[in-house]
Structure formats: C-alpha cells, structure tokens
Amino acid sequence: MNSPSGAESARAVSAAANSDVHWRADIASLVFAVPEHSAICAVHRGAFRTLLDVDPTPEACIGYFARYGETFRAAAHAKILRKRIPLGTNLHLTSRDIARKLLEADQIERGERS
C-alpha cells in the first residue's frame, strides 16, 4: 500500500509526525508516524474490531494504541523488513500483524516470569 489516502499522503505524514497518532475518519483508520521510515502507518477499524472483539469507536482504537503503542510500532517495523517496503512508502497493519507481535511480547513476558 503506497498511500492510505492517495493525494493526502504528504499532508498525512506531516500531521502524523506532529500529533504522532490520530484517527482518520475518511479512511476509518488510526494512523501513526513511522519517522525512521519517513512514512505513516494505518490500522483500519476492522483490525481493531478483530483485536477488541467489538465494533470499536475511534476513541477505543486510540486507547488501545495508547496501551500497546510499542507493539504497533514493532509490528510496523517487522512488516517493513518482511515485505521490504521501500523507504518513504506508507503501509498498513492488519490484525494478524499486530496479534503476531502481541503474542511474541506475551511469550517473552511469560518467559521472564518463569
């Protein structure tokens, strides 16, 4: 995915860099900056629906990101590497991308407690 919104990508990168994370109603997605990749990452409401097992509000999506932001960022970096996404190319995460990193984090945490 080169741009979650086509013509608005340059403005979205700037806005995401300024506010880090926000809701984009036009694409029903949470977006956050990936500054080291010079891009933004979008997570569609449907991914949050799967992760939260409810039809989430934008506020619930932002709250979930606030709780697991590092996991979202790790998932974005893993996808960039796995898919060899060129620098400056925007991307999106699916619920699978995020769940994969949530499971890894849980396994590491359980290993540390053992």
N, CA, C and O of each residue as an XYZ file, in Angstrom:
456
protein
N       0.850     -1.170      0.000
C       0.000      0.000      0.000
C       0.890      1.225      0.000
O       1.638      1.440      0.954
N       0.830      2.012     -1.020
C       1.669      3.192     -1.097
C       1.140      4.344     -0.281
O       1.923      5.095      0.300
N      -0.154      4.503     -0.223
C      -0.728      5.623      0.498
C      -2.117      5.265      0.967
O      -2.960      4.880      0.157
N      -2.381      5.384      2.278
C      -3.715      5.071      2.764
C      -4.789      5.961      2.159
O      -5.955      5.569      2.107
N      -4.418      7.159      1.697
C      -5.447      8.054      1.186
C      -5.085      8.703     -0.132
O      -5.726      9.681     -0.516
N      -4.095      8.207     -0.836
C      -3.753      8.778     -2.127
C      -3.167     10.157     -2.017
O      -2.073     10.325     -1.477
N      -3.876     11.160     -2.521
C      -3.358     12.519     -2.621
C      -3.028     13.150     -1.283
O      -2.247     14.100     -1.238
N      -3.586     12.666     -0.207
C      -3.374     13.283      1.090
C      -2.142     12.760      1.817
O      -1.895     13.155      2.957
N      -1.364     11.884      1.190
C      -0.283     11.216      1.921
C       0.758     12.185      2.472
O       1.191     12.018      3.612
N       1.171     13.184      1.712
C       2.189     14.112      2.210
C       1.664     14.885      3.412
O       2.380     15.056      4.399
N       0.431     15.349      3.339
C      -0.159     16.072      4.458
C      -0.347     15.150      5.648
O      -0.159     15.568      6.791
N      -0.720     13.889      5.395
C      -0.918     12.928      6.473
C       0.394     12.621      7.183
O       0.412     12.473      8.405
N       1.502     12.521      6.429
C       2.796     12.272      7.056
C       3.129     13.420      7.993
O       3.557     13.202      9.126
N       2.931     14.649      7.516
C       3.213     15.818      8.337
C       2.327     15.850      9.570
O       2.812     16.100     10.673
N       1.037     15.599      9.400
C       0.113     15.617     10.530
C       0.445     14.510     11.517
O       0.416     14.727     12.728
N       0.762     13.324     11.009
C       1.087     12.209     11.893
C       2.358     12.505     12.666
O       2.456     12.156     13.842
N       3.328     13.136     12.035
C       4.576     13.458     12.723
C       4.317     14.468     13.840
O       4.957     14.413     14.890
N       3.376     15.391     13.612
C       3.086     16.413     14.616
C       2.279     15.873     15.782
O       2.525     16.255     16.926
N       1.335     15.008     15.523
C       0.481     14.525     16.604
C       0.745     13.071     16.941
O       0.122     12.529     17.854
N       1.643     12.435     16.235
C       2.061     11.050     16.428
C       0.974     10.043     16.076
O       1.207      9.146     15.266
N      -0.195     10.173     16.662
C      -1.268      9.228     16.375
C      -2.602      9.972     16.362
O      -2.862     10.825     17.211
N      -3.430      9.637     15.392
C      -4.763     10.238     15.358
C      -5.692      9.374     14.504
O      -5.255      8.453     13.814
N      -6.950      9.688     14.570
C      -7.984      8.975     13.824
C      -8.255      9.701     12.527
O      -8.407     10.923     12.510
N      -8.318      8.946     11.430
C      -8.688      9.499     10.124
C     -10.053      8.943      9.745
O     -10.173      7.789      9.332
N     -11.074      9.771      9.890
C     -12.437      9.334      9.593
C     -12.617      8.992      8.116
O     -13.408      8.111      7.779
N     -11.889      9.682      7.229
C     -12.059      9.448      5.794
C     -11.653      8.038      5.372
O     -12.133      7.532      4.358
N     -10.778      7.405      6.136
C     -10.376      6.029      5.827
C     -10.686      5.075      6.986
O     -10.257      3.921      6.977
N     -11.433      5.563      7.980
C     -11.827      4.772      9.155
C     -10.632      4.029      9.742
O     -10.676      2.822      9.981
N      -9.565      4.791      9.966
C      -8.322      4.184     10.438
C      -7.586      5.080     11.420
O      -7.681      6.306     11.375
N      -6.856      4.431     12.301
C      -5.899      5.104     13.148
C      -4.599      5.196     12.344
O      -4.207      4.228     11.691
N      -3.944      6.324     12.387
C      -2.663      6.460     11.698
C      -1.613      6.952     12.694
O      -1.901      7.733     13.602
N      -0.396      6.472     12.493
C       0.708      6.926     13.324
C       1.959      7.036     12.470
O       2.104      6.363     11.450
N       2.850      7.897     12.911
C       4.082      8.140     12.177
C       5.073      7.009     12.391
O       5.157      6.416     13.466
N       5.820      6.731     11.333
C       6.978      5.843     11.393
C       8.136      6.702     10.887
O       8.575      6.554      9.747
N       8.632      7.611     11.752
C       9.589      8.623     11.308
C      10.858      8.052     10.683
O      11.356      8.597      9.698
N      11.381      6.979     11.232
C      12.612      6.410     10.701
C      12.414      5.787      9.318
O      13.388      5.470      8.634
N      11.163      5.611      8.908
C      10.843      5.101      7.577
C      10.283      6.219      6.686
O       9.973      5.992      5.517
N      10.158      7.426      7.250
C       9.604      8.584      6.538
C       8.233      8.272      5.951
O       7.959      8.560      4.786
N       7.377      7.676      6.781
C       6.063      7.251      6.299
C       5.058      7.270      7.449
O       5.389      7.560      8.599
N       3.831      6.950      7.089
C       2.809      6.732      8.100
C       2.307      5.298      7.980
O       2.440      4.645      6.945
N       1.734      4.847      9.067
C       1.158      3.512      9.105
C      -0.305      3.659      9.502
O      -0.633      4.390     10.437
N      -1.169      2.970      8.796
C      -2.601      2.999      9.070
C      -3.059      1.643      9.599
O      -2.577      0.593      9.174
N      -4.002      1.695     10.537
C      -4.618      0.476     11.067
C      -6.123      0.688     10.954
O      -6.693      1.531     11.645
N      -6.754     -0.078     10.085
C      -8.178      0.088      9.812
C      -9.025     -0.338     11.015
O      -8.629     -1.190     11.812
N     -10.178      0.271     11.115
C     -11.125     -0.043     12.187
C     -11.417     -1.538     12.246
O     -11.611     -2.089     13.329
N     -11.450     -2.200     11.087
C     -11.718     -3.645     11.052
C     -10.667     -4.446     11.796
O     -10.986     -5.462     12.413
N      -9.415     -4.003     11.748
C      -8.363     -4.691     12.502
C      -8.629     -4.561     13.997
O      -8.459     -5.520     14.749
N      -9.045     -3.376     14.422
C      -9.376     -3.187     15.834
C     -10.606     -4.009     16.225
O     -10.691     -4.511     17.345
N     -11.554     -4.143     15.301
C     -12.738     -4.958     15.568
C     -12.315     -6.391     15.900
O     -12.845     -7.003     16.828
N     -11.366     -6.915     15.140
C     -10.864     -8.264     15.388
C     -10.097     -8.336     16.704
O     -10.291     -9.266     17.487
N      -9.239     -7.370     16.947
C      -8.418     -7.377     18.155
C      -9.236     -7.188     19.427
O      -8.961     -7.823     20.445
N     -10.239     -6.318     19.369
C     -11.040     -5.995     20.554
C     -12.300     -6.836     20.684
O     -12.935     -6.852     21.738
N     -12.659     -7.529     19.619
C     -13.864     -8.364     19.583
C     -15.150     -7.568     19.832
O     -16.123     -8.085     20.380
N     -15.129     -6.303     19.416
C     -16.303     -5.423     19.449
C     -16.198     -4.465     18.272
O     -15.141     -4.354     17.650
N     -17.293     -3.772     17.963
C     -17.243     -2.726     16.944
C     -16.736     -1.465     17.639
O     -17.509     -0.788     18.317
N     -15.449     -1.134     17.485
C     -14.856     -0.082     18.303
C     -15.143      1.329     17.812
O     -15.358      1.568     16.624
N     -15.139      2.247     18.754
C     -15.211      3.668     18.436
C     -13.788      4.146     18.126
O     -12.820      3.478     18.489
N     -13.658      5.279     17.468
C     -12.315      5.829     17.264
C     -11.554      6.012     18.589
O     -10.348      5.775     18.656
N     -12.267      6.431     19.629
C     -11.638      6.626     20.935
C     -11.104      5.316     21.502
O     -10.029      5.287     22.100
N     -11.857      4.228     21.314
C     -11.413      2.915     21.790
C     -10.164      2.468     21.034
O      -9.263      1.867     21.620
N     -10.110      2.759     19.744
C      -8.937      2.408     18.936
C      -7.714      3.179     19.405
O      -6.631      2.612     19.541
N      -7.886      4.464     19.650
C      -6.779      5.295     20.136
C      -6.348      4.825     21.523
O      -5.154      4.788     21.821
N      -7.303      4.468     22.366
C      -6.976      3.950     23.697
C      -6.192      2.650     23.634
O      -5.256      2.448     24.408
N      -6.568      1.769     22.719
C      -5.857      0.502     22.550
C      -4.437      0.763     22.065
O      -3.489      0.123     22.518
N      -4.302      1.705     21.143
C      -2.969      2.068     20.670
C      -2.147      2.659     21.819
O      -0.959      2.361     21.947
N      -2.765      3.483     22.645
C      -2.048      4.081     23.779
C      -1.500      2.989     24.697
O      -0.406      3.121     25.247
N      -2.254      1.929     24.854
C      -1.833      0.825     25.729
C      -0.740     -0.029     25.085
O       0.180     -0.474     25.770
N      -0.835     -0.259     23.779
C       0.072     -1.175     23.085
C       0.865     -0.507     21.961
O       1.229     -1.162     20.984
N       1.129      0.768     22.095
C       1.811      1.508     21.034
C       3.138      0.907     20.611
O       3.438      0.857     19.419
N       3.936      0.450     21.562
C       5.225     -0.142     21.210
C       5.041     -1.411     20.379
O       5.852     -1.710     19.503
N       3.981     -2.145     20.658
C       3.691     -3.352     19.880
C       3.299     -2.979     18.453
O       3.722     -3.641     17.505
N       2.502     -1.937     18.291
C       2.127     -1.471     16.952
C       3.369     -1.039     16.181
O       3.521     -1.363     15.003
N       4.251     -0.309     16.849
C       5.473      0.155     16.193
C       6.376     -1.024     15.812
O       6.968     -1.035     14.732
N       6.474     -2.005     16.696
C       7.267     -3.203     16.394
C       6.669     -3.961     15.210
O       7.397     -4.467     14.357
N       5.339     -4.035     15.165
C       4.671     -4.717     14.050
C       4.933     -3.983     12.736
O       5.140     -4.614     11.699
N       4.923     -2.650     12.780
C       5.208     -1.869     11.570
C       6.637     -2.123     11.097
O       6.872     -2.329      9.907
N       7.577     -2.110     12.014
C       8.979     -2.344     11.640
C       9.171     -3.752     11.092
O       9.900     -3.948     10.119
N       8.519     -4.729     11.713
C       8.633     -6.113     11.225
C       8.056     -6.239      9.818
O       8.626     -6.931      8.974
N       6.924     -5.573      9.561
C       6.318     -5.655      8.233
C       7.195     -4.962      7.188
O       7.334     -5.449      6.066
N       7.775     -3.839      7.559
C       8.683     -3.131      6.640
C       9.831     -4.056      6.237
O      10.180     -4.141      5.060
N      10.413     -4.748      7.214
C      11.522     -5.659      6.916
C      11.057     -6.880      6.133
O      11.676     -7.262      5.140
N       9.962     -7.491      6.586
C       9.460     -8.716      5.956
C       9.053     -8.503      4.504
O       9.340     -9.332      3.640
N       8.382     -7.380      4.242
C       7.876     -7.091      2.901
C       8.840     -6.238      2.076
O       8.584     -5.952      0.906
N       9.950     -5.836      2.700
C      10.938     -4.965      2.035
C      10.272     -3.717      1.463
O      10.450     -3.369      0.296
N       9.509     -3.065      2.312
C       8.778     -1.858      1.909
C       9.786     -0.713      1.765
O      10.518     -0.408      2.706
N       9.821     -0.083      0.589
C      10.803      0.987      0.356
C      10.619      2.178      1.300
O       9.502      2.508      1.699
N      11.729      2.803      1.641
C      11.733      3.990      2.474
C      10.766      5.026      1.902
O      10.752      5.267      0.695
N       9.968      5.630      2.761
C       9.023      6.652      2.339
C       7.681      6.125      1.866
O       6.786      6.905      1.538
N       7.532      4.810      1.827
C       6.269      4.209      1.393
C       5.389      3.943      2.608
O       5.792      3.239      3.534
N       4.192      4.507      2.599
C       3.242      4.280      3.685
C       2.811      2.827      3.695
O       2.909      2.129      2.685
N       2.331      2.378      4.852
C       1.914      0.990      4.981
C       0.706      0.885      5.885
O       0.300      1.855      6.526
N       0.139     -0.306      5.926
C      -0.957     -0.559      6.855
C      -0.679     -1.865      7.586
O       0.018     -2.746      7.083
N      -1.239     -1.965      8.779
C      -1.135     -3.187      9.567
C      -2.485     -3.867      9.616
O      -3.526     -3.214      9.697
N      -2.454     -5.183      9.567
C      -3.663     -5.977      9.745
C      -3.712     -6.455     11.195
O      -2.745     -6.308     11.942
N      -4.830     -7.016     11.573
C      -4.931     -7.567     12.928
C      -3.913     -8.688     13.111
O      -3.401     -8.875     14.215
N      -3.611     -9.435     12.056
C      -2.597    -10.502     12.154
C      -1.215     -9.948     12.442
O      -0.475    -10.503     13.254
N      -0.861     -8.852     11.777
C       0.434     -8.227     12.028
C       0.580     -7.856     13.505
O       1.618     -8.098     14.121
N      -0.469     -7.273     14.053
C      -0.443     -6.813     15.438
C      -0.504     -7.995     16.400
O       0.245     -8.042     17.376
N      -1.391     -8.946     16.129
C      -1.527    -10.115     17.001
C      -0.218    -10.895     17.085
O       0.141    -11.391     18.153
N       0.488    -11.003     15.979
C       1.780    -11.698     15.961
C       2.723    -11.079     16.988
O       3.368    -11.799     17.751
N       2.807     -9.754     17.014
C       3.692     -9.068     17.954
C       3.158     -9.124     19.386
O       3.941     -9.194     20.333
N       1.845     -9.094     19.551
C       1.271     -9.233     20.892
C       1.611    -10.600     21.483
O       1.941    -10.708     22.663
N       1.528    -11.641     20.657
C       1.872    -12.990     21.117
C       3.347    -13.094     21.466
O       3.703    -13.700     22.477
N       4.205    -12.513     20.644
C       5.643    -12.523     20.933
C       5.926    -11.833     22.260
O       6.693    -12.346     23.075
N       5.316    -10.680     22.481
C       5.535     -9.930     23.717
C       5.040    -10.732     24.924
O       5.688    -10.747     25.971
N       3.893    -11.394     24.775
C       3.343    -12.203     25.864
C       4.261    -13.379     26.172
O       4.493    -13.698     27.338
N       4.779    -14.019     25.145
C       5.683    -15.158     25.339
C       6.973    -14.716     26.022
O       7.485    -15.426     26.887
N       7.497    -13.571     25.652
C       8.719    -13.049     26.274
C       8.430    -12.725     27.742
O       9.225    -13.059     28.621
N       7.300    -12.080     28.005
C       6.954    -11.725     29.378
C       6.785    -12.982     30.234
O       7.282    -13.033     31.359
N       6.100    -13.979     29.720
C       5.935    -15.229     30.484
C       7.268    -15.919     30.725
O       7.485    -16.514     31.780
N       8.154    -15.838     29.747
C       9.480    -16.429     29.911
C      10.284    -15.744     30.993
O      11.049    -16.391     31.708
N      10.115    -14.439     31.118
C      10.822    -13.682     32.150
C      10.283    -13.992     33.535
O      11.019    -13.909     34.518
N       9.000    -14.350     33.627
C       8.396    -14.662     34.928
C       8.717    -16.065     35.390
O       8.642    -16.349     36.585
N       9.075    -16.954     34.471
C       9.324    -18.363     34.833
C      10.592    -18.540     35.608
O      10.935    -19.661     35.981
